[in-house]
Amino acid sequence: MVATAEMPAAVLPRAILANLSVGIVGAGIGGLATAVGLAGRGFKRVTVYESAPEVGEVGAGIQVAPNFCRVLGHFGVFDRLKAQAVRLEGASVRRYSDNEQINSTSFASLEEEYGAPTYVVHRADLHKALLDRALELGATLQTNAHVEGVNFEKTELKLQGRPALSHDLIIAADGIKSGIRGQMMARRGEVDETIPTGEAAYRVILPRRVMESDPELKALIDAPIATRWIGPDAHVVAYPIKAQEAFNIVTTHISNTVGLTEDWTARASKDIMLKRFDGWTETLLKCLRLAPPGELVEWALRIHLPLTGWIDNHTVLLADAAHATLPHIAQGAAQAGEDAAVLSTLLAKCQTKEDIPAALRMYERLRKPRADWAVEMARITGENLHMADGAAQKARDEALKRAAAGGKSPDRWGDKDTQRRLYGLDVVKQADQEYARL
Ligand SMILES: Cc1cc2nc3c(=O)[nH]c(=O)nc-3n(C[C@H](O)[C@H](O)[C@H](O)COP(=O)(O)OP(=O)(O)OC[C@H]3O[C@@H](n4cnc5c(N)ncnc54)[C@H](O)[C@@H]3O)c2cc1C
């Protein structure tokens, strides 16, 4: 059973919790999770600033790994998602050309081992659950609130067309394109550069009704399994979402059309997408052909090298702003959730404002090595999954087969050691223990 014991609000009626003014920049999964974490711990003055006129997420699925499930349980958010979530029973890795199953992993023991299984949900449901919970707990959201910059000495936010807003703490959860990270790095004489990986993603959601007439596709949406087809320069992840009423497909593929564009996206069509996967198994192509007609968006995937630090005075980076990742081990949002849980746990322990710098330093010390490592695991997994046919690919496939019986896997998402390290750590407990040692 997923631990749903919510984070206890601070035990003592400490004035700092009520009076500390926290400005969170960005209402993505990271920013909203932090708002939930802080408001749930008793912080009364939490404001989230979001550029967009409305908050929301792209229409796509997202995997909620056991470590993220645990955090959502602490936040009192998990139960709101459950009705729509699909609990994955396992994962299957298949060869791109003939659909041969190379590796199959059961997730039956995840809950026993780590206290939580893996779920898959629609991003919009996760986002809404976090937003509703944040507002219910008393956090404030300001939309149309574009932050132009930070005064790090004064802990002030500069918003378009408004006087500077003063806070006690600023949390920059402004995503991979984070302007605040750029400003922070420039102050250290560093250049802020996201790196085009050459990879891009298409996201497609199919309603159940379009799959039901084909027995093979019906079997795909009926099985609570994540299927990955792996091939040269690409792989595709697919699983049912929305209580198995919809089927989510995400491709990640090398693309020479999108990586360097200004807004990191390119318009594409179904025909272009189908051409890209020409020669792949008919099972996948049948799914892709069912994509709604019209334009598709191709998203460029970028990463960032590990930063030298996440803190500048009373401003701190969080989530993709701090550790943007490739999606190949499904840990971007999961690590964002862990950041939020750790930061809110540590801040709730501060007795006075003077304690905040030590809490921020501990947040960085606990979170940065782990998040940077997860980014590296995702990169390695992409490299391993995207091999061209040949000797190295055959050796990889043999390793994947051996991994099913417990060996080291080139696919870190399915690798037992990596899972132990990712899923086995209760970051809230760790933060509690570390703070007690101060
Ligand atoms: C194809 C793909 C699949 C993925 N699959 C998974 C998965 O299965 N599991 C998983 O855990 N992770 C997954 N991820 C990663 C996950 O989506 C991200 O890590 C996570 O959403 C990042 O959240 P964030 O809050 O840091 O950033 P974002 O979601 O980018 O949010 C940043 C917010 O800040 C706002 N903003 C930016 N600048 C400003 C400003 N100056 N002022 C005010 N507001 C501003 C933006 O408008 C935005 O709303 C995937 C990613 C991709 C690309």
The ligand as an SDF file (V2000), in Angstrom:
LIG
                    3D

 53 58  0  0  0  0  0  0  0  0999 V2000
    8.8830   13.4710  -23.2480 C   0  0  0  0  0  0  0  0  0  0  0  0
    9.0220   13.5870  -21.7640 C   0  0  0  0  0  0  0  0  0  0  0  0
    8.5760   12.5560  -20.9420 C   0  0  0  0  0  0  0  0  0  0  0  0
    8.7500   12.6210  -19.5440 C   0  0  0  0  0  0  0  0  0  0  0  0
    8.3160   11.5970  -18.7600 N   0  0  0  0  0  0  0  0  0  0  0  0
    8.5000   11.6490  -17.4180 C   0  0  0  0  0  0  0  0  0  0  0  0
    8.0480   10.5810  -16.5740 C   0  0  0  0  0  0  0  0  0  0  0  0
    7.4750    9.5950  -17.0610 O   0  0  0  0  0  0  0  0  0  0  0  0
    8.2570   10.6740  -15.2240 N   0  0  0  0  0  0  0  0  0  0  0  0
    8.8810   11.7610  -14.6630 C   0  0  0  0  0  0  0  0  0  0  0  0
    9.0580   11.7880  -13.4240 O   0  0  0  0  0  0  0  0  0  0  0  0
    9.3080   12.8000  -15.4360 N   0  0  0  0  0  0  0  0  0  0  0  0
    9.1290   12.7710  -16.7830 C   0  0  0  0  0  0  0  0  0  0  0  0
    9.5330   13.8180  -17.5660 N   0  0  0  0  0  0  0  0  0  0  0  0
   10.1860   14.9900  -16.9380 C   0  0  0  0  0  0  0  0  0  0  0  0
    9.1820   15.9730  -16.3340 C   0  0  0  0  0  0  0  0  0  0  0  0
    8.1560   16.2630  -17.2410 O   0  0  0  0  0  0  0  0  0  0  0  0
    9.8970   17.2680  -15.9590 C   0  0  0  0  0  0  0  0  0  0  0  0
   11.0830   16.9800  -15.2620 O   0  0  0  0  0  0  0  0  0  0  0  0
    9.0090   18.1170  -15.0490 C   0  0  0  0  0  0  0  0  0  0  0  0
    7.7570   18.3210  -15.6330 O   0  0  0  0  0  0  0  0  0  0  0  0
    9.6930   19.4640  -14.8140 C   0  0  0  0  0  0  0  0  0  0  0  0
    8.8860   20.2650  -14.0190 O   0  0  0  0  0  0  0  0  0  0  0  0
    9.3350   21.7430  -13.6600 P   0  0  0  0  0  0  0  0  0  0  0  0
    8.3060   22.2330  -12.7060 O   0  0  0  0  0  0  0  0  0  0  0  0
   10.7560   21.8070  -13.2780 O   0  0  0  0  0  0  0  0  0  0  0  0
    9.2910   22.5720  -15.0360 O   0  0  0  0  0  0  0  0  0  0  0  0
    8.1360   22.9770  -16.0150 P   0  0  0  0  0  0  0  0  0  0  0  0
    7.0720   21.9600  -16.0830 O   0  0  0  0  0  0  0  0  0  0  0  0
    8.8070   23.3850  -17.2760 O   0  0  0  0  0  0  0  0  0  0  0  0
    7.4820   24.2590  -15.3340 O   0  0  0  0  0  0  0  0  0  0  0  0
    8.1130   25.5140  -15.3090 C   0  0  0  0  0  0  0  0  0  0  0  0
    7.0170   26.5720  -15.1830 C   0  0  0  0  0  0  0  0  0  0  0  0
    7.6390   27.8240  -14.9520 O   0  0  0  0  0  0  0  0  0  0  0  0
    6.9800   28.8090  -15.7270 C   0  0  0  0  0  0  0  0  0  0  0  0
    7.9420   29.8850  -15.9320 N   0  0  0  0  0  0  0  0  0  0  0  0
    9.1010   29.8280  -16.6510 C   0  0  0  0  0  0  0  0  0  0  0  0
    9.7330   30.9940  -16.5900 N   0  0  0  0  0  0  0  0  0  0  0  0
    8.9760   31.8040  -15.8140 C   0  0  0  0  0  0  0  0  0  0  0  0
    9.1140   33.1570  -15.3880 C   0  0  0  0  0  0  0  0  0  0  0  0
   10.1780   33.8910  -15.7280 N   0  0  0  0  0  0  0  0  0  0  0  0
    8.1510   33.6980  -14.6030 N   0  0  0  0  0  0  0  0  0  0  0  0
    7.0710   32.9450  -14.2160 C   0  0  0  0  0  0  0  0  0  0  0  0
    6.8830   31.6750  -14.6080 N   0  0  0  0  0  0  0  0  0  0  0  0
    7.8280   31.1100  -15.3900 C   0  0  0  0  0  0  0  0  0  0  0  0
    6.6090   28.0770  -17.0050 C   0  0  0  0  0  0  0  0  0  0  0  0
    5.5720   28.7380  -17.7120 O   0  0  0  0  0  0  0  0  0  0  0  0
    6.1820   26.7250  -16.4610 C   0  0  0  0  0  0  0  0  0  0  0  0
    4.8220   26.6920  -16.1270 O   0  0  0  0  0  0  0  0  0  0  0  0
    9.3750   13.7670  -18.9660 C   0  0  0  0  0  0  0  0  0  0  0  0
    9.8130   14.8160  -19.7880 C   0  0  0  0  0  0  0  0  0  0  0  0
    9.6380   14.7310  -21.1690 C   0  0  0  0  0  0  0  0  0  0  0  0
   10.1300   15.8660  -22.0170 C   0  0  0  0  0  0  0  0  0  0  0  0
  1  2  1  0
  2  3  1  0
  2 52  2  0
  3  4  2  0
  4  5  1  0
  4 50  1  0
  5  6  2  0
  6  7  1  0
  6 13  1  0
  7  8  2  0
  7  9  1  0
  9 10  1  0
 10 11  2  0
 10 12  1  0
 12 13  2  0
 13 14  1  0
 14 15  1  0
 14 50  1  0
 15 16  1  0
 16 17  1  0
 16 18  1  0
 18 19  1  0
 18 20  1  0
 20 21  1  0
 20 22  1  0
 22 23  1  0
 23 24  1  0
 24 25  2  0
 24 26  1  0
 24 27  1  0
 27 28  1  0
 28 29  2  0
 28 30  1  0
 28 31  1  0
 31 32  1  0
 32 33  1  0
 33 34  1  0
 33 48  1  0
 34 35  1  0
 35 36  1  0
 35 46  1  0
 36 37  1  0
 36 45  1  0
 37 38  2  0
 38 39  1  0
 39 40  1  0
 39 45  2  0
 40 41  1  0
 40 42  2  0
 42 43  1  0
 43 44  2  0
 44 45  1  0
 46 47  1  0
 46 48  1  0
 48 49  1  0
 50 51  2  0
 51 52  1  0
 52 53  1  0
M  END
$$$$
